[in-house]
Amino acid sequence: PIFLSFVCNANWADFMKQIFVLVLSLFFISDLSAQVHSQESFRFTDLVTSTRAAGMGGNLINVKDDDLSLAYANPALLNSKMDNQFAFSFAGHTAGSKYTMFSYAREFKNIGTFAVNFLYAGYGSFDETDNTGAVIGSFKASNTGINLAGSRQITDRFSVGAQLKFLFSNLERFNSFGMGIDLAGTYSIEEEFLTTSLVLKNMGGQLTSYYEGGEKTSLPFEIQLGVSKKMKHAPFRISIVMENLQKWDLSFIDPNLIGKKDPLTGEDIIIEKASFGQQLMLHFVFGGEVIITKFLGIQIGYNYRRRQELKTLNAPGIAGFSFGLNLKFGPVKIGYALANFNQAGSTNYLSFALLFSEMKNKKSLN
């Protein structure tokens, strides 16, 4: 109700006040959620499938243009500019794991814009051993998702979207199946170059466990809120996304250190809790985009939580930072992003999109 109440409110000051009230309300109910991403299945649904999103900190639910790859994270971003567009993305992680996504969108007049997504995540080959540790073979592990998404424009500024997910997992000879749904709303003021989005991700869980009688777990449910603003007279866009609004405290305390003594001094190990400011910052993802021309854009991002969790004490490097580049050649779009997770190596993202509608328009002009 809070979100719907400000949808038709054109006053920017009141709009931001109600956004603030919404955020406080989400934090207030956060105690209803016991844990974040613990004892949950199909975590591959959280993978970043857009090079622009990867380059801007790993989350970009709040930019509404013709980029189909962004609609996987927020189905309310689907719009007529994505009609008859095909998108492909690929990312290679460490230890041979990689994932690929294919998307295609079509608009249906007076109904909405719909898309189908196919996501495959492969984790490479693993040694199979017996109870003595001797290698007796090998096996593979993978996850697959087939998603159906749709969006409808309610007013000139407000759109809603939903995404139904069919999820499959294979670990050696063990298989699991699950289903989930994403719900989203986007409020975009085009004349102000301003977009705000609210996303409820991964409502659902396993329908079949990996083995008979096994416990069925839920998907990694998450609430996200994002705002982006493009400068009117400058080629810059700023993005701020708040993640995991269903839970306030995202800090991690090693349970193995609780009640333990320092082996050198014999004194109790003091565990410092995160301050209010640190806990607040753990929710934020910051991104910036320089739109040099309509054919070239550069992205940079900073993910505070990722940096705090993945940096090393002696050599933090650029963990938590990311960079991206996107190019457009006629109806073809190409993107690249680099995200640094730790000193072991960075993740490279590649994307390709083909706008068939532009090809058709060009042929008709000729």
Solvent accessible surface area in square Angstrom, and as a share of the most:
residue,aa,sasa,rsa
1,P,145,0.91
2,I,62,0.32
3,F,24,0.10
4,L,114,0.57
5,S,72,0.46
6,F,0,0.00
7,V,8,0.05
8,C,110,0.66
9,N,41,0.21
10,A,70,0.54
11,N,79,0.41
12,W,107,0.37
13,A,60,0.47
14,D,55,0.29
15,F,2,0.01
16,M,68,0.30
17,K,130,0.55
18,Q,45,0.20
19,I,11,0.06
20,F,125,0.52
21,V,76,0.44
22,L,11,0.06
23,V,16,0.09
24,L,93,0.46
25,S,35,0.22
26,L,18,0.09
27,F,30,0.13
28,F,170,0.71
29,I,79,0.40
30,S,4,0.02
31,D,131,0.68
32,L,156,0.78
33,S,31,0.20
34,A,87,0.67
35,Q,99,0.44
36,V,27,0.15
37,H,36,0.16
38,S,41,0.27
39,Q,142,0.63
40,E,43,0.19
41,S,12,0.08
42,F,10,0.04
43,R,110,0.40
44,F,9,0.04
45,T,2,0.01
46,D,40,0.21
47,L,46,0.23
48,V,27,0.16
49,T,9,0.05
50,S,4,0.03
51,T,7,0.04
52,R,21,0.08
53,A,8,0.06
54,A,2,0.02
55,G,0,0.00
56,M,1,0.00
57,G,0,0.00
58,G,13,0.12
59,N,10,0.05
60,L,1,0.01
61,I,0,0.00
62,N,0,0.00
63,V,3,0.02
64,K,44,0.19
65,D,31,0.16
66,D,37,0.19
67,D,15,0.08
68,L,3,0.02
69,S,20,0.13
70,L,3,0.01
71,A,4,0.03
72,Y,15,0.06
73,A,33,0.26
74,N,0,0.00
75,P,0,0.00
76,A,0,0.00
77,L,0,0.00
78,L,4,0.02
79,N,19,0.10
80,S,62,0.40
81,K,122,0.52
82,M,1,0.01
83,D,31,0.16
84,N,30,0.15
85,Q,1,0.01
86,F,58,0.24
87,A,7,0.05
88,F,58,0.24
89,S,10,0.06
90,F,64,0.27
91,A,0,0.00
92,G,23,0.22
93,H,58,0.26
94,T,72,0.42
95,A,104,0.81
96,G,45,0.43
97,S,23,0.15
98,K,99,0.42
99,Y,7,0.03
100,T,26,0.15
101,M,7,0.03
102,F,83,0.35
103,S,7,0.04
104,Y,72,0.27
105,A,0,0.00
106,R,103,0.38
107,E,45,0.20
108,F,105,0.44
109,K,153,0.65
110,N,144,0.74
111,I,99,0.50
112,G,12,0.12
113,T,6,0.04
114,F,83,0.35
115,A,8,0.06
116,V,65,0.38
117,N,6,0.03
118,F,78,0.33
119,L,1,0.01
120,Y,92,0.35
121,A,1,0.01
122,G,8,0.08
123,Y,67,0.25
124,G,27,0.26
125,S,76,0.49
126,F,87,0.36
127,D,99,0.51
128,E,51,0.23
129,T,67,0.39
130,D,55,0.29
131,N,155,0.79
132,T,111,0.65
133,G,50,0.48
134,A,50,0.39
135,V,96,0.55
136,I,109,0.55
137,G,31,0.30
138,S,74,0.48
139,F,63,0.26
140,K,142,0.60
141,A,9,0.07
142,S,21,0.14
143,N,17,0.09
144,T,28,0.17
145,G,1,0.01
146,I,70,0.36
147,N,2,0.01
148,L,92,0.46
149,A,6,0.05
150,G,15,0.15
151,S,7,0.04
152,R,119,0.43
153,Q,85,0.38
154,I,91,0.46
155,T,55,0.32
156,D,138,0.72
157,R,65,0.24
158,F,7,0.03
159,S,0,0.00
160,V,53,0.31
161,G,9,0.08
162,A,38,0.30
163,Q,1,0.00
164,L,65,0.32
165,K,2,0.01
166,F,55,0.23
167,L,2,0.01
168,F,87,0.36
169,S,6,0.04
170,N,52,0.27
171,L,69,0.35
172,E,48,0.21
173,R,167,0.61
174,F,80,0.33
175,N,90,0.46
176,S,6,0.04
177,F,55,0.23
178,G,0,0.00
179,M,62,0.28
180,G,5,0.04
181,I,62,0.32
182,D,1,0.01
183,L,78,0.39
184,A,12,0.09
185,G,4,0.04
186,T,0,0.00
187,Y,4,0.02
188,S,13,0.09
189,I,9,0.04
190,E,126,0.57
191,E,97,0.44
192,E,67,0.30
193,F,89,0.37
194,L,11,0.05
195,T,11,0.06
196,T,0,0.00
197,S,0,0.00
198,L,18,0.09
199,V,0,0.00
200,L,52,0.26
201,K,19,0.08
202,N,1,0.01
203,M,58,0.26
204,G,39,0.38
205,G,14,0.14
206,Q,15,0.07
207,L,91,0.45
208,T,69,0.40
209,S,19,0.12
210,Y,64,0.24
211,Y,138,0.52
212,E,174,0.78
213,G,82,0.78
214,G,9,0.09
215,E,137,0.61
216,K,115,0.49
217,T,30,0.18
218,S,59,0.38
219,L,1,0.01
220,P,0,0.00
221,F,68,0.28
222,E,7,0.03
223,I,11,0.06
224,Q,9,0.04
225,L,6,0.03
226,G,1,0.01
227,V,33,0.19
228,S,5,0.03
229,K,63,0.27
230,K,42,0.18
231,M,57,0.26
232,K,104,0.44
233,H,181,0.81
234,A,33,0.26
235,P,62,0.39
236,F,95,0.40
237,R,36,0.13
238,I,90,0.46
239,S,2,0.01
240,I,69,0.35
241,V,0,0.00
242,M,21,0.09
243,E,27,0.12
244,N,3,0.02
245,L,0,0.00
246,Q,10,0.04
247,K,44,0.18
248,W,62,0.22
249,D,59,0.31
250,L,11,0.06
251,S,39,0.25
252,F,157,0.65
253,I,65,0.33
254,D,47,0.24
255,P,89,0.56
256,N,106,0.54
257,L,75,0.37
258,I,106,0.54
259,G,77,0.74
260,K,108,0.46
261,K,125,0.53
262,D,48,0.25
263,P,126,0.79
264,L,168,0.83
265,T,90,0.52
266,G,44,0.43
267,E,118,0.53
268,D,95,0.49
269,I,56,0.28
270,I,150,0.76
271,I,56,0.28
272,E,152,0.68
273,K,165,0.70
274,A,27,0.21
275,S,61,0.39
276,F,145,0.60
277,G,37,0.36
278,Q,89,0.39
279,Q,24,0.11
280,L,56,0.28
281,M,60,0.27
282,L,16,0.08
283,H,1,0.00
284,F,35,0.15
285,V,2,0.01
286,F,66,0.28
287,G,10,0.09
288,G,19,0.18
289,E,6,0.03
290,V,53,0.31
291,I,40,0.21
292,I,84,0.43
293,T,66,0.38
294,K,161,0.68
295,F,96,0.40
296,L,50,0.25
297,G,2,0.02
298,I,76,0.39
299,Q,3,0.01
300,I,88,0.44
301,G,3,0.03
302,Y,53,0.20
303,N,12,0.06
304,Y,32,0.12
305,R,49,0.18
306,R,33,0.12
307,R,41,0.15
308,Q,69,0.31
309,E,94,0.42
310,L,63,0.31
311,K,76,0.32
312,T,60,0.35
313,L,173,0.86
314,N,153,0.78
315,A,48,0.37
316,P,48,0.30
317,G,41,0.40
318,I,80,0.41
319,A,1,0.00
320,G,0,0.00
321,F,63,0.26
322,S,0,0.00
323,F,78,0.33
324,G,7,0.07
325,L,69,0.34
326,N,39,0.20
327,L,57,0.28
328,K,37,0.16
329,F,120,0.50
330,G,39,0.38
331,P,27,0.17
332,V,37,0.21
333,K,33,0.14
334,I,76,0.39
335,G,3,0.03
336,Y,84,0.32
337,A,0,0.00
338,L,55,0.28
339,A,1,0.01
340,N,19,0.10
341,F,43,0.18
342,N,49,0.25
343,Q,104,0.46
344,A,87,0.67
345,G,28,0.27
346,S,39,0.25
347,T,3,0.02
348,N,70,0.36
349,Y,8,0.03
350,L,89,0.44
351,S,19,0.12
352,F,76,0.32
353,A,10,0.08
354,L,34,0.17
355,L,5,0.03
356,F,73,0.30
357,S,32,0.21
358,E,61,0.27
359,M,62,0.28
360,K,144,0.61
361,N,87,0.45
362,K,126,0.53
363,K,146,0.62
364,S,89,0.57
365,L,156,0.78
366,N,150,0.77
